[in-house]
Amino acid sequence: MTTPLVRAEHLFKSFPGRGRREPAVPVLRDVSLGVLPGEMVSIVGPSGSGKSTLLLCLAGLERVDSGSVHLAGRELGMLGHGALAKLRRDHLGFVFQSFNLIASLTARENIALPARLARRRITGAEIDRALADVGLQDRGRHKPGELSGGQQQRVAIARVLAMRPDIVFADEPTGSLDTASGAAALQLLRTAADRGSSVIVVTHDLEAAALADRVLVLRDGRIHTELRNATPEQVLEEITLARADA
């Protein structure tokens, strides 16, 4: 039986109230899930349902109040800051709406940066392959300011593909892209899953959600519904139901 690369059990997470006397605000309420190697999972739901908080907790960027998260066989709650940073560096890739490219570096240099920070060897051929995978083989010497938003997002995804991480987290990766650029970015994330990575995407994009093997619909910090091989119309229907039930 295949072991999930991402496993969360009974996650609870709250944020402090605005004032001292205000109670904490619960955001995640008893969330459990697993994501297998080669599987792409989308997390959707109404605004305020806890999607981004769940992603941050799964990636170890937020600590949970209770419950456990295992990534690549390691329980995050048992790791100190240094070990957690090493786990992220060695096993995780991140794609965010804001791209997070270094403005002073070229596309090639941005792609090579994570490997250099991890003191891992990356060859020019590997960088060329990553650029070719995202259709930017002729833009390697361009800096982010010389690229369109869609091209910058493709560089950000190429940076992930070059590292071939075990797990990819993507938070609204198409949020600032036009339809064509967004579709191209999604196909690249699908490629990462097809190569064996576990890919978790938080999105409002129905097409993005439907591209996943499974869709988790959140409502009030809980998994309301799980869909397999869903259409965009089915995803919309479940989000609408979750919003109505809230």
C-alpha positions as CSV (number, residue, x, y, z in Angstrom):
1,M,0.0,0.0,0.0
2,T,1.4,3.4,-1.0
3,T,2.2,5.7,1.9
4,P,0.9,9.3,1.7
5,L,3.6,12.0,1.3
6,V,1.3,14.4,3.1
7,R,-0.7,13.2,6.1
8,A,-2.7,15.4,8.5
9,E,-4.7,14.1,11.4
10,H,-7.3,16.0,13.4
11,L,-6.0,19.4,12.8
12,F,-7.3,22.3,14.9
13,K,-6.2,25.9,14.4
14,S,-7.4,29.2,15.9
15,F,-6.3,32.8,15.8
16,P,-6.4,35.2,18.7
17,G,-9.4,37.5,19.0
18,R,-9.0,41.2,18.1
19,G,-8.9,42.3,21.8
20,R,-7.7,40.6,25.0
21,R,-11.2,39.8,26.1
22,E,-12.4,38.4,22.7
23,P,-12.3,34.6,22.3
24,A,-10.0,32.9,19.9
25,V,-11.4,32.5,16.4
26,P,-11.4,28.8,15.2
27,V,-10.2,28.4,11.6
28,L,-9.6,24.7,11.2
29,R,-11.8,22.1,13.0
30,D,-10.7,18.5,13.0
31,V,-9.3,18.3,9.5
32,S,-7.7,15.0,8.4
33,L,-6.4,14.1,5.0
34,G,-3.7,12.3,3.0
35,V,-2.1,12.9,-0.4
36,L,-0.3,10.2,-2.2
37,P,2.8,10.5,-4.5
38,G,1.7,11.4,-8.0
39,E,-1.6,12.8,-6.7
40,M,-2.9,16.3,-7.3
41,V,-5.5,17.6,-4.7
42,S,-7.3,20.9,-4.9
43,I,-8.7,22.7,-1.8
44,V,-11.7,24.9,-2.5
45,G,-14.5,26.6,-0.5
46,P,-16.2,29.9,0.3
47,S,-14.1,32.8,1.5
48,G,-13.1,32.4,5.1
49,S,-13.5,28.6,5.0
50,G,-9.9,28.0,6.0
51,K,-8.3,27.1,2.7
52,S,-5.1,29.1,2.9
53,T,-4.7,28.4,6.6
54,L,-4.9,24.7,5.9
55,L,-2.2,25.0,3.2
56,L,0.1,26.9,5.5
57,C,-0.3,24.4,8.3
58,L,0.3,21.5,5.9
59,A,3.5,23.2,4.7
60,G,4.7,23.9,8.3
61,L,4.5,27.6,7.8
62,E,1.9,27.8,10.6
63,R,1.8,25.7,13.7
64,V,-1.4,23.9,14.5
65,D,-3.0,24.1,18.0
66,S,-3.5,20.3,18.0
67,G,-3.3,17.4,15.7
68,S,-0.4,16.3,13.6
69,V,1.1,16.8,10.1
70,H,3.5,14.4,8.5
71,L,5.5,15.4,5.4
72,A,7.7,12.8,3.7
73,G,7.6,10.7,6.8
74,R,8.5,13.4,9.3
75,E,6.1,14.7,11.9
76,L,6.3,18.5,11.8
77,G,5.5,19.0,15.5
78,M,8.6,17.1,16.4
79,L,11.0,19.3,14.4
80,G,12.8,22.4,15.5
81,H,13.1,25.5,13.3
82,G,16.4,24.3,11.7
83,A,15.1,20.8,10.9
84,L,11.8,22.2,9.6
85,A,13.7,24.6,7.3
86,K,15.8,21.7,6.0
87,L,12.7,19.6,5.4
88,R,11.2,22.4,3.4
89,R,14.4,23.0,1.5
90,D,15.0,19.3,0.6
91,H,11.4,18.1,0.0
92,L,9.0,20.9,-0.7
93,G,8.3,23.3,-3.6
94,F,6.1,26.4,-3.4
95,V,4.2,28.3,-6.0
96,F,2.4,31.5,-4.9
97,Q,0.2,34.1,-6.6
98,S,2.9,36.7,-6.0
99,F,5.6,34.6,-7.9
100,N,8.3,35.5,-5.3
101,L,11.0,35.9,-8.0
102,I,14.2,38.0,-7.2
103,A,14.0,41.1,-9.3
104,S,17.7,41.5,-9.7
105,L,18.2,37.9,-11.0
106,T,17.6,36.5,-14.5
107,A,15.1,33.7,-15.1
108,R,18.0,31.2,-15.2
109,E,19.4,32.6,-11.9
110,N,16.0,32.5,-10.2
111,I,15.5,28.8,-11.2
112,A,19.0,27.9,-10.0
113,L,18.7,29.8,-6.7
114,P,16.9,27.1,-4.5
115,A,19.5,24.5,-5.5
116,R,22.3,26.8,-4.7
117,L,20.8,27.6,-1.3
118,A,20.4,23.9,-0.6
119,R,24.0,23.4,-1.8
120,R,22.8,21.0,-4.5
121,R,24.4,20.8,-7.9
122,I,22.2,22.0,-10.7
123,T,23.6,22.0,-14.3
124,G,23.0,24.4,-17.1
125,A,21.3,21.6,-19.0
126,E,18.8,21.1,-16.1
127,I,18.0,24.8,-16.1
128,D,17.6,24.7,-19.9
129,R,15.2,21.7,-19.5
130,A,13.1,23.5,-16.9
131,L,12.8,26.6,-19.1
132,A,11.9,24.4,-22.1
133,D,9.3,22.6,-20.0
134,V,7.5,25.9,-19.4
135,G,8.1,27.2,-22.9
136,L,10.6,30.0,-22.0
137,Q,13.8,28.6,-23.4
138,D,14.4,32.0,-25.1
139,R,13.7,34.1,-21.9
140,G,16.4,32.7,-19.7
141,R,18.5,35.9,-19.6
142,H,15.5,38.1,-18.9
143,K,14.8,39.6,-15.5
144,P,11.3,39.4,-13.9
145,G,10.6,43.0,-14.9
146,E,11.1,42.1,-18.5
147,L,8.6,39.3,-18.4
148,S,4.8,39.3,-18.4
149,G,2.8,38.0,-15.4
150,G,2.2,34.7,-17.0
151,Q,5.9,34.3,-17.9
152,Q,6.9,35.2,-14.4
153,Q,4.6,32.5,-13.0
154,R,6.0,30.0,-15.5
155,V,9.5,30.8,-14.2
156,A,8.3,30.3,-10.6
157,I,6.9,26.9,-11.7
158,A,10.1,26.1,-13.6
159,R,12.0,26.8,-10.4
160,V,9.9,24.1,-8.7
161,L,10.2,21.6,-11.6
162,A,13.9,21.9,-11.7
163,M,14.2,20.8,-8.0
164,R,11.7,17.9,-8.5
165,P,10.4,18.2,-5.0
166,D,8.4,15.4,-3.3
167,I,5.6,17.8,-2.4
168,V,4.4,21.0,-4.2
169,F,2.2,23.5,-2.5
170,A,0.4,26.1,-4.7
171,D,-1.6,29.0,-3.2
172,E,-3.9,30.6,-5.8
173,P,-1.3,30.1,-8.6
174,T,-3.6,31.5,-11.3
175,G,-5.1,34.3,-9.3
176,S,-3.2,37.1,-11.1
177,L,-3.1,35.5,-14.6
178,D,-5.2,35.7,-17.7
179,T,-7.2,32.6,-18.8
180,A,-4.5,31.3,-21.2
181,S,-1.6,31.9,-18.9
182,G,-3.5,30.3,-16.0
183,A,-4.3,27.2,-18.0
184,A,-0.7,26.8,-18.9
185,A,0.4,27.2,-15.3
186,L,-2.1,24.5,-14.2
187,Q,-0.9,22.0,-16.8
188,L,2.6,22.5,-15.4
189,L,1.4,21.7,-11.9
190,R,-0.3,18.6,-13.3
191,T,3.0,17.7,-14.9
192,A,4.7,17.8,-11.5
193,A,2.1,15.4,-10.2
194,D,2.4,13.1,-13.2
195,R,6.2,12.9,-12.4
196,G,5.5,11.6,-8.9
197,S,5.1,14.7,-6.7
198,S,2.2,15.2,-4.3
199,V,0.6,18.5,-5.5
200,I,-1.8,20.5,-3.3
201,V,-3.5,23.6,-4.8
202,V,-5.6,26.1,-3.0
203,T,-7.7,27.9,-5.6
204,H,-10.9,29.8,-6.5
205,D,-10.5,28.7,-10.1
206,L,-13.0,26.0,-11.0
207,E,-10.9,24.8,-13.9
208,A,-7.9,24.5,-11.6
209,A,-9.8,22.6,-9.1
210,A,-11.3,20.2,-11.7
211,L,-7.8,19.4,-13.0
212,A,-7.0,17.6,-9.8
213,D,-7.5,14.0,-9.0
214,R,-9.5,15.0,-5.9
215,V,-11.2,18.1,-4.7
216,L,-11.7,18.9,-1.0
217,V,-14.5,21.4,-0.4
218,L,-14.0,23.3,2.9
219,R,-16.8,24.9,5.0
220,D,-16.2,26.6,8.3
221,G,-12.8,24.9,8.7
222,R,-14.0,21.4,8.0
223,I,-13.9,19.2,5.0
224,H,-17.5,19.4,3.8
225,T,-17.2,17.2,0.7
226,E,-14.6,15.3,-1.3
227,L,-15.0,14.9,-5.0
228,R,-13.0,12.6,-7.4
229,N,-12.5,13.4,-11.1
230,A,-14.9,16.3,-10.8
231,T,-16.1,18.7,-13.5
232,P,-15.9,22.5,-13.0
233,E,-19.7,22.4,-12.8
234,Q,-19.7,19.8,-10.0
235,V,-17.1,21.8,-8.0
236,L,-19.2,25.0,-8.4
237,E,-22.3,23.2,-7.2
238,E,-20.5,21.9,-4.0
239,I,-19.0,25.3,-3.2
240,T,-22.5,26.8,-3.6
241,L,-23.9,24.2,-1.2
242,A,-21.1,24.8,1.3
243,R,-21.8,28.5,1.1
244,A,-25.5,28.0,1.6
245,D,-25.0,25.6,4.6
246,A,-22.5,28.0,6.3
